[in-house]
Amino acid sequence: MDQLKELNDRIIRRVNVNLEEFDFDTESFVNNSLEYDKMLKFYAFYGITSKHSIYFHFRNSNIAGSYFLGQCYVGRSAIYKSDIRGDELKRKGDNIRYIKNVPLVEDERITIRDSLLYKTLVHSNSHNLESPEEFSIQNTISAHYVNIHGSDLQGCFLGPFATVDLMNLHSCIVGEFSYVQAGELFHRKIDPGTVWIRNVNFEFKYKFKNDILDNYVGVNSSHQPRGLIYDFVKEREQDYEKLFDVMNLDPIKAPANSAVSRYAVVNGKAQIGENVLVAQRAFLENAAMGDGSNAQENSYIIDSNLAGNCITAHGGKIIHSNIGLGTFVGFNSFLNGKSHAQIEVGEGCIVMPHTIIDPDALIKIPDEHLVWGFIKSEEDIKTNTIALDDLAEVRDSLSVGKMVFSGKGSVFIETFKKRINQILLANGALFHNGEKRGHAQDDQNISYNIIQPYSTGELKGLYPSIRIKP
Amino acid sequence: MDQLKELNDRIIRRVNVNLEEFDFDTESFVNNSLEYDKMLKFYAFYGITSKHSIYFHFRNSNIAGSYFLGQCYVGRSAIYKSDIRGDELKRKGDNIRYIKNVPLVEDERITIRDSLLYKTLVHSNSHNLESPEEFSIQNTISAHYVNIHGSDLQGCFLGPFATVDLMNLHSCIVGEFSYVQAGELFHRKIDPGTVWIRNVNFEFKYKFKNDILDNYVGVNSSHQPRGLIYDFVKEREQDYEKLFDVMNLDPIKAPANSAVSRYAVVNGKAQIGENVLVAQRAFLENAAMGDGSNAQENSYIIDSNLAGNCITAHGGKIIHSNIGLGTFVGFNSFLNGKSHAQIEVGEGCIVMPHTIIDPDALIKIPDEHLVWGFIKSEEDIKTNTIALDDLAEVRDSLSVGKMVFSGKGSVFIETFKKRINQILLANGALFHNGEKRGHAQDDQNISYNIIQPYSTGELKGLYPSIRIKP
């Protein structure tokens, strides 16, 4: 146990050095959120499939509750309740597209060194041109339900429900419920509730009002989460326990070309269509998943219907909602419908990451709209959505409500739609006649291997060194 | 799956070459006993403790249901439902005692290469003077409930319920229910039901009558087991399933200095004394385990009372019996008492390995007796036991019933008592005031790690390569 605490202390000190200029001390966050007892009781696991290239190599890390699916190397890390994927790592010869193609000279690996990640999802599909063969995370502390999606990090603190997407961060603080996809950032502090996409072609920016955000996701003085969204996930936490208590579960009924993770919660009725992916730690309750739809890690789909080819990104929450064909619901969005106040989202919509829709009466989003920010009532639709066709006309800049856009709208839409198509492809939504396999087809037959730390002695709470190769 | 079958085929061919002179073909045995479907469903596991030195390194092996506790290396092996211990491996500087001491130049390891072991217990504590640092098993096929106890093997076939103890075998066939501890054997065929101990100082030999043996352990034409003892274990097989279905079990009530494996079956009432070890795959049902007693792997203690410092060696079965203080019950012994026909074994007795006591009325073995062979009624006691004091008088040779002894009786007893003391020591029976720790104290806090094979693809049924170091 001492060595585990020592490891944590060292990471705290290292991250604190990086964040010194912000006068930010991560110690109280870590000490208040880490439950050492649970770190002994939880087991970690990794998946073995014939489809994912593996090179697991954990060192004295505590990786309680983790989930590894592709090549990996983890250093002296304490990764707690984390999901480390690696199923979209690029192979030798693949290209990272920037202005021109950058081909990989060897298979990409995830490397995590001396990091403390806490309740963190790390998803591969990185885009760092400087090290295309290595998806690296160095020494970073991240709070509850953070999404690290293809982002390289070094010495950062990520607040609860933050998402960093396809970028490189160095010595940054990202506030709670902020979504950032902004290339490369050094020594920056991102305010809570910021939704920010920036690249050479366009910029999209929205910031939640403090009083609204505070109602949904806030933090106390030691950066522990609170608020409606946190309460929502907290209330459902114990539903996951049964998944970890037993070795084998009866599989959920699904077509042969769809995958429902045995580590997903499925309550009530579930309709699983063709080419559907329900990832581990997804939560379904009376959910109809139309053909080609997916529910990614930490997403919740409750009393809702996804028409087909719908994407629920990591941490997306869809409650009492009807989602139209081909609609994308971004990271950590909170579509909080009620039985008396359903949410209807039309076809081909893009619900931006970290969008909150929380109506008191039926609310309808028309087809082919971009949706962002905070929508409480019908009239918020005017200030928080725009028809994609109207956005496509924008050539320079646009303000709608609190959202500011600059650049060419058509390029923004084209980029987004391209990414949506890539996500559908990667998840196996487009599988047909044996072609275009994706996670829905390849993640069905994962053998889960379970590892537990030393329960006594000097290394209590840590794992032995382990190397796994195909 | 193809690669798994290919691996098995290769081992069959190799072992067959070794056993060619006996006109012995292992193929029908393997094909009739291996259930490929189960090899996919079963998981393997290994233990991590702060007390056992590990160097696990499995290669494309199927090690379904296995159990590793100390240093190991497993090659391209298919080890099915096996227990590989390694908790009594010697360390650098330890001595193997023969005529003079042979010190080890490095820590001992278990090596298993290209072997197919089936339902096999491999226990360390080897005594091979030629390779003191390596406990090696090469390419061997062993049938149900075989005990390989500190024995090096190469190209052998071991029949059901056979035990090979502290020896080296090369290209041998060991018949069902035979116990052999005979130094080094080349190209030998050991008849079924042989109990044979031979060394430079003495020899002990007993052979079960064929018609009696046939009732308890027999084999059919493809060497599959049948008989009363096989039926006995078969009937209880499903009791183990619950242990493998759940991740965590409520621990059995036991003193802090005793260990009851979470992979042991405990039915009915169980009284666990101080310094008791109940190993994995042991089976207790209404059992009272007196202080310092143990129930080793595959042992069964049912409606019985072990007074204290009693040893139940691997595969020992004690039913409706009262076992006196300090009594040793050897490998695979079958003490088949009934509620109307109890078995009482006195204090300080040595029940030889592979002894069968199967009374129809109360039977009493006096204190300090050596017990062997087959005892059905009170009068068999004359021909199948001897007072240790009487045996100690023997200076040349002795025949009692079908048992033939040669050598000095006192040396035989001294050697046996020394070993019993070593077993008690190793198992933690003599733990006192923090001194003389053993398995009862060190095996309490094992973290079990679970590995599963590829469930699809070319490697279906095999594992990825895995290396685990402290």
Interface residues (C-beta under 8 A of the other chain):
Chain A: Y43 I48 T49 S50 K51 I54 F244 D245 V246 M247 N248 N445 I446 S447 Y448 N449 I450 I451 Q452 P453 Y454 S455 T456 G457 E458 L459 K460 Y463 P464 S465 I466 R467 I468 K469 P470
Chain B: Y43 I48 T49 S50 K51 I54 F244 D245 V246 M247 N248 N445 I446 S447 Y448 N449 I450 I451 Q452 P453 Y454 S455 T456 G457 E458 L459 K460 Y463 P464 S465 I466 R467 I468 K469 P470
